[in-house]
Amino acid sequence: MKITITSTTKMVYLDGVPARVWQGHTEAGVPVHCYVTRIAVDRDEDASELERDLQEHEAPRPEVVDIPFRMVL
């Protein structure tokens, strides 16, 4: 399965760890949201463009704003 996700402005805590909420969709178009706590880059790679991109966030969809935590897998 492949998903496409975009960073949002929403932050939550999962087990005491801050996580940014990313929203997107599967290849079939099913809406998803992900809780990202870390993103790693190989130390030999130039991460400067990624670091700039990680500063960009969009507003979360209405259904992502009030996430029912029973839905977190």
N, C-alpha and C positions, 0 to 999 in steps of 0.2 A: 504494500500500500504506500502511496505517496500523498503527502499533504503540502499545502502552501500556506504559510502563516506570516502574519504581520504583527509587529510589536504594538501594544496599546499602552495607554497611560495608567492602566489599573495595576496596582500591586496588592498582593495578598500574602499571608503567612501560612505556610504549610509545615506543621510540626515545628514551629518556631523559626523557620527559615524563610526569608523574604523571597518571593517569586513574582516575576512580571507575567501578566496574562497576555498571551499572544492569541490572536483569532485568525481563522482562515477557513479552508475547506479541503475536502479530499478531492481526488481526481474525478470522482463521480458527482461532486458538487455538494456533498453533505457538510453542513457547517460544523466546525469544531473549534474548541479553544484549548490551549495548552498552558501549563504552568512551568515557566522556564526559570531555573535557579542558577544555571551556569551555562556558559558557552566557551568552549576551548578551541584554540587554534594551535597547530603544530608550531613549536618554538622557532623553527627555521623559516616560517612563512611571515610575510609582511602583513601585519594585522591592522595597519593604520586606516585603511578604507573601511574595514569592518567596525573599528572603534567609532568612526564618524557615523556610520549607518546606525549603530546601536543607540545613538542619541535621538533618533527620529522615532516618534510614536504617534499613533492615531487614536482618536476617541474610540472606546469600545462600543460594540453593538449593544442595544438595550438588553438583550438576553444575557450578555456577558457581564453587565454592570452588577446584577444581583444574582450571582452564581449560587445555585443550590449545591452545597458541598457533598450531598449524597450522590451527586453525579461524578465526583472525582474518583477516578480508578486508581 
